[in-house]
Amino acid sequence: MSRRIRIAVLGAGSWGTTVASLASRNTQTTLWARDPATADEINREHRNTRYLKDLPLCSRLLATASMAEAVRDCDVLVVGVPSHSFRDTLRAVSPLLRPWVPVISLAKGLEQGSHSRMTEIIQQELPGHPAGLLAGPNIAREVLQGYAAAAVLAMTDENVAKALQPLFSSAVFRVYTNRDVIGCELGGPLKNVIAISAGMAEGLSVGENTRAMVITRGLSEITRLGVALGGCAETFAGLTGLGDLLTTCMSPLSRNRQVGVQFAAGKTTAEIVASMNMVAEGIKTSSVVMALAAQYGVVMPIAAEVAAVVKGEHGAVQAFRGLRKLAAGAEDSAG
């Protein structure tokens, strides 16, 4: 008699907790929380008030502050920590993880220095483990509240992806599969940078026309760099590209959009980071994106203005003045 699949989710932030709650409705799931108080609250009250306020979690979800307890018997490992701590977390989990366990990333970032995607880090630190990601236009609180949503489980091995697909699905949360790991994985980090620009547009009250221009031309930038890095162009018109971009640029719950709004109010990067209890990946990703754009010869004027604001070279007002100075070329060009 076969036992149920056991999932371990590392990282009790808003999205890690939400994915763990979703999965626990389908199979045994344990969530690792760095803070013992968070783990205790999830077990006793089925809440994670630090990140998700008073929204209820699945009562079957278990939480622990012990990484070994979460990981030692798991059949699937989901990693929901931010990109800057992703590699160190995998190194800590390596001696605890059984061979061949699939590892799924939830992080939408690129590593500083190496410019690596999270699945590349998985392959480097946990060789032999099938690597993939779960991504899409997903605001954690809305998913937890039961609003209809969709995501993509991207893995090069389609059979493994199809086997894992039902573990995260529900009647209102649809999970699709995609073999274009590069394209699906790049959509999230790149759109975070564009979302900061959209937030600046909102904060500066430049109008809906301008915001629409930023989003659509931002998608062009994302697609150009993504294809240069090996992704498929059509992927960026899907859930992990356009879908994720629209959600992050438009939702007031989006952390990266909120960062842009605060830049428009004149706050510095240090002030914004100090005021947030969750990571806005677009702040760190902006410099990585510009390094990759230079390496591959991709023109990204919107991302360049965001990176300049993040570095404190100029403010949001100057960024939009800079964008107005650009000459318009053909729509399908780099202008």
C-alpha positions as CSV (number, residue, x, y, z in Angstrom):
1,M,0.0,0.0,0.0
2,S,1.6,3.3,-1.1
3,R,1.7,6.3,1.3
4,R,0.6,9.8,0.4
5,I,3.2,12.1,-1.1
6,R,4.8,14.4,1.5
7,I,5.6,18.0,0.6
8,A,8.0,20.3,2.5
9,V,7.8,24.0,1.9
10,L,10.7,26.2,3.0
11,G,9.8,29.8,3.8
12,A,6.7,31.0,5.7
13,G,6.3,34.3,3.9
14,S,3.0,35.2,2.2
15,W,3.5,33.1,-0.9
16,G,5.3,30.2,0.7
17,T,2.5,29.9,3.3
18,T,-0.2,30.2,0.6
19,V,1.3,27.4,-1.5
20,A,1.7,25.2,1.6
21,S,-1.9,25.8,2.5
22,L,-3.0,24.9,-1.1
23,A,-0.9,21.7,-1.1
24,S,-2.1,20.6,2.3
25,R,-5.6,20.2,0.9
26,N,-4.3,17.6,-1.4
27,T,-1.5,15.8,0.5
28,Q,0.6,15.9,3.7
29,T,2.5,19.2,3.8
30,T,4.9,20.7,6.3
31,L,5.9,24.3,6.2
32,W,9.3,25.4,7.6
33,A,9.2,28.8,9.3
34,R,12.4,30.4,10.5
35,D,10.6,32.0,13.4
36,P,9.3,29.4,16.0
37,A,6.5,31.8,17.0
38,T,5.2,31.8,13.4
39,A,5.2,28.0,13.3
40,D,3.4,27.8,16.6
41,E,0.7,30.2,15.4
42,I,0.1,28.2,12.2
43,N,-0.2,25.0,14.2
44,R,-2.4,26.4,16.9
45,E,-4.5,29.0,15.2
46,H,-4.1,28.2,11.5
47,R,-3.1,31.7,10.8
48,N,0.1,33.6,9.7
49,T,-0.8,37.1,10.8
50,R,2.6,38.6,10.2
51,Y,2.3,38.1,6.4
52,L,-1.4,37.2,5.8
53,K,-3.2,39.0,8.5
54,D,-6.3,37.1,9.7
55,L,-6.8,34.9,6.6
56,P,-7.4,31.2,7.6
57,L,-5.0,28.5,6.5
58,C,-5.9,24.9,5.8
59,S,-6.3,23.2,9.2
60,R,-4.3,20.2,7.9
61,L,-1.1,22.3,7.3
62,L,1.7,21.5,9.7
63,A,4.5,23.9,10.5
64,T,7.9,23.6,12.2
65,A,10.9,25.7,13.0
66,S,13.1,22.6,12.4
67,M,14.4,22.3,8.8
68,A,15.4,18.7,9.4
69,E,11.9,17.8,10.6
70,A,10.3,19.4,7.6
71,V,12.7,17.9,5.0
72,R,13.9,14.5,6.1
73,D,10.9,12.4,4.8
74,C,9.6,14.7,2.0
75,D,9.0,13.5,-1.5
76,V,8.8,17.1,-3.0
77,L,10.7,20.1,-1.8
78,V,9.3,23.6,-2.4
79,V,11.6,26.5,-1.8
80,G,9.9,29.8,-1.0
81,V,12.7,31.9,0.5
82,P,13.9,35.1,-1.2
83,S,16.5,35.0,-3.9
84,H,19.3,36.5,-1.7
85,S,19.0,33.5,0.7
86,F,18.2,30.8,-1.8
87,R,21.6,29.3,-2.2
88,D,22.4,29.3,1.5
89,T,19.1,27.6,2.2
90,L,19.8,24.9,-0.4
91,R,23.2,24.3,1.2
92,A,21.6,23.9,4.6
93,V,19.1,21.4,3.2
94,S,21.5,19.4,1.1
95,P,22.5,16.9,3.8
96,L,18.9,16.4,4.9
97,L,17.3,15.7,1.5
98,R,16.8,12.2,0.1
99,P,18.1,11.6,-3.5
100,W,16.1,12.4,-6.5
101,V,13.5,14.5,-4.7
102,P,12.0,17.2,-7.1
103,V,12.8,20.8,-6.0
104,I,10.4,23.6,-7.0
105,S,11.3,27.2,-6.7
106,L,8.8,30.0,-5.7
107,A,11.3,32.8,-5.8
108,K,11.0,35.5,-8.5
109,G,14.5,36.9,-8.5
110,L,18.0,36.6,-9.9
111,E,21.1,36.0,-7.8
112,Q,23.4,39.0,-7.2
113,G,26.9,38.4,-8.6
114,S,26.3,35.2,-10.5
115,H,23.1,36.4,-12.2
116,S,21.8,32.8,-11.9
117,R,18.2,31.8,-12.0
118,M,16.9,29.8,-9.1
119,T,16.6,26.5,-11.0
120,E,20.3,27.0,-12.0
121,I,21.2,27.3,-8.3
122,I,19.1,24.1,-7.6
123,Q,21.1,22.3,-10.2
124,Q,24.4,23.6,-8.8
125,E,23.7,22.9,-5.1
126,L,21.4,19.8,-5.4
127,P,22.7,18.0,-8.5
128,G,20.5,15.0,-9.5
129,H,17.3,16.6,-8.2
130,P,14.7,17.5,-10.9
131,A,14.4,21.3,-10.7
132,G,11.4,23.5,-11.6
133,L,9.4,26.4,-10.6
134,L,5.8,27.4,-9.8
135,A,5.0,30.9,-11.0
136,G,2.2,33.1,-12.4
137,P,0.0,36.1,-11.7
138,N,-0.6,35.3,-8.1
139,I,-1.3,37.7,-5.3
140,A,-1.1,35.5,-2.2
141,R,-4.0,37.0,-0.2
142,E,-6.4,36.7,-3.2
143,V,-5.4,33.0,-3.8
144,L,-5.9,32.2,-0.1
145,Q,-9.3,34.0,-0.1
146,G,-10.4,31.6,-2.9
147,Y,-10.5,33.9,-5.9
148,A,-9.9,32.0,-9.2
149,A,-6.3,32.1,-10.2
150,A,-3.8,30.1,-12.3
151,A,-0.1,29.3,-12.2
152,V,2.5,27.4,-14.3
153,L,4.6,24.5,-13.1
154,A,7.7,24.7,-15.4
155,M,10.1,21.7,-15.6
156,T,12.1,20.3,-18.5
157,D,10.8,16.8,-17.6
158,E,7.1,16.9,-18.6
159,N,6.3,13.6,-16.9
160,V,7.5,14.9,-13.5
161,A,5.6,18.1,-14.0
162,K,2.4,16.3,-14.8
163,A,2.9,14.1,-11.7
164,L,3.3,17.1,-9.4
165,Q,0.5,19.2,-11.1
166,P,-2.4,17.8,-9.0
167,L,-0.5,18.5,-5.7
168,F,-0.9,22.2,-6.1
169,S,-4.2,22.4,-7.9
170,S,-7.7,23.1,-6.6
171,A,-11.1,23.8,-8.1
172,V,-10.2,27.5,-8.3
173,F,-6.4,27.4,-8.6
174,R,-5.5,26.0,-12.0
175,V,-1.9,24.7,-12.6
176,Y,-0.6,24.4,-16.1
177,T,2.7,22.8,-17.2
178,N,5.4,24.3,-19.4
179,R,8.8,22.9,-20.5
180,D,10.2,26.4,-21.1
181,V,11.9,26.7,-17.7
182,I,14.1,29.7,-18.8
183,G,11.2,31.7,-20.2
184,C,8.9,31.0,-17.3
185,E,11.5,31.7,-14.7
186,L,12.7,35.0,-16.2
187,G,9.2,36.5,-16.5
188,G,8.9,37.0,-12.7
189,P,12.2,38.7,-11.9
190,L,12.0,40.9,-15.0
191,K,8.4,42.1,-14.5
192,N,9.3,43.1,-10.9
193,V,11.5,45.8,-12.3
194,I,8.8,47.1,-14.7
195,A,6.3,47.0,-11.8
196,I,8.4,49.5,-9.9
197,S,8.2,51.8,-12.9
198,A,4.4,51.3,-13.0
199,G,4.2,52.2,-9.3
200,M,6.2,55.4,-10.0
201,A,3.7,56.2,-12.8
202,E,0.9,55.7,-10.3
203,G,2.6,57.8,-7.6
204,L,3.3,60.6,-10.0
205,S,-0.2,60.6,-11.4
206,V,1.1,60.7,-14.9
207,G,-2.2,59.2,-16.3
208,E,-3.5,55.8,-17.5
209,N,-2.1,56.3,-21.0
210,T,1.4,56.6,-19.7
211,R,1.0,53.7,-17.3
212,A,-0.3,51.5,-20.2
213,M,2.7,52.6,-22.3
214,V,5.1,51.6,-19.5
215,I,3.5,48.2,-19.1
216,T,3.4,47.3,-22.8
217,R,6.8,48.7,-23.6
218,G,8.0,47.0,-20.5
219,L,6.7,43.7,-21.8
220,S,8.7,44.3,-25.0
221,E,11.9,44.8,-22.9
222,I,11.2,41.6,-20.9
223,T,10.6,39.6,-24.0
224,R,13.8,40.8,-25.8
225,L,16.0,40.0,-22.8
226,G,14.2,36.7,-22.1
227,V,14.6,35.5,-25.7
228,A,18.3,36.6,-25.7
229,L,18.8,34.4,-22.6
230,G,17.2,31.4,-24.2
231,G,13.5,31.7,-23.4
232,C,10.7,31.2,-26.0
233,A,9.0,34.4,-27.1
234,E,5.5,33.0,-26.8
235,T,6.1,32.2,-23.1
236,F,6.2,35.9,-22.3
237,A,2.7,36.4,-23.7
238,G,1.4,33.8,-21.1
239,L,0.8,33.5,-17.4
240,T,4.4,33.9,-16.3
241,G,5.0,36.8,-18.6
242,L,2.1,39.2,-19.5
243,G,-0.2,37.7,-16.8
244,D,2.3,38.2,-14.0
245,L,3.3,41.6,-15.3
246,L,-0.3,42.9,-15.3
247,T,-1.0,41.7,-11.8
248,T,2.1,43.1,-10.4
249,C,1.8,46.4,-12.1
250,M,-1.9,47.0,-11.3
251,S,-2.5,45.5,-7.9
252,P,-2.2,47.8,-4.8
253,L,-1.1,44.6,-3.0
254,S,2.0,44.3,-5.2
255,R,5.2,44.9,-3.2
256,N,7.2,46.1,-6.2
257,R,4.4,48.5,-7.3
258,Q,4.4,49.8,-3.8
259,V,8.1,50.4,-4.0
260,G,7.5,52.5,-7.1
261,V,4.8,54.6,-5.4
262,Q,7.2,55.3,-2.5
263,F,10.0,56.3,-4.9
264,A,7.5,58.8,-6.5
265,A,6.9,60.2,-2.9
266,G,10.6,61.0,-2.7
267,K,11.7,58.1,-0.5
268,T,15.2,56.5,-0.9
269,T,15.8,52.8,-1.4
270,A,17.1,52.4,2.1
271,E,14.0,54.1,3.6
272,I,11.7,51.9,1.5
273,V,13.5,48.6,2.4
274,A,13.5,49.6,6.1
275,S,9.7,50.1,6.0
276,M,8.9,46.7,4.5
277,N,8.5,43.4,6.3
278,M,8.6,41.4,3.0
279,V,11.1,41.4,0.2
280,A,10.4,43.4,-3.0
281,E,12.6,41.4,-5.4
282,G,12.7,44.1,-8.1
283,I,15.0,46.3,-6.0
284,K,17.9,43.8,-6.1
285,T,17.0,42.5,-9.5
286,S,17.2,45.8,-11.3
287,S,21.0,45.9,-11.2
288,V,21.2,42.2,-12.3
289,V,18.9,42.9,-15.2
290,M,21.0,45.8,-16.4
291,A,24.2,43.7,-16.2
292,L,22.5,41.0,-18.3
293,A,21.2,43.6,-20.8
294,A,24.7,44.9,-21.3
295,Q,26.1,41.4,-21.6
296,Y,23.6,40.4,-24.3
297,G,23.4,43.8,-26.0
298,V,19.7,44.3,-25.2
299,V,18.3,47.8,-25.0
300,M,16.0,48.3,-21.9
301,P,15.3,52.0,-21.3
302,I,12.5,51.5,-18.8
303,A,14.6,49.0,-16.7
304,A,17.6,51.4,-17.0
305,E,15.6,54.3,-15.5
306,V,14.3,52.0,-12.6
307,A,17.9,50.8,-11.9
308,A,19.1,54.5,-11.7
309,V,16.3,55.4,-9.3
310,V,17.1,52.3,-7.1
311,K,20.8,53.3,-7.0
312,G,19.8,56.9,-6.1
313,E,21.3,58.4,-9.2
314,H,18.1,60.4,-9.8
315,G,14.4,60.4,-8.7
316,A,11.2,59.2,-10.2
317,V,10.4,62.5,-11.8
318,Q,13.7,62.5,-13.6
319,A,13.2,58.9,-14.7
320,F,10.0,59.8,-16.5
321,R,11.5,62.8,-18.0
322,G,14.3,60.5,-19.3
323,L,11.7,58.2,-20.9
324,R,10.0,61.1,-22.6
325,K,13.3,62.0,-24.4
326,L,13.5,58.7,-26.1
327,A,12.8,58.7,-29.8
328,A,10.1,56.3,-31.0
329,G,11.1,53.7,-33.5
330,A,9.0,50.9,-35.0
331,E,6.8,49.2,-32.4
332,D,8.5,45.9,-32.8
333,S,12.0,47.4,-32.5
334,A,14.1,48.1,-29.4
335,G,13.0,51.8,-29.2
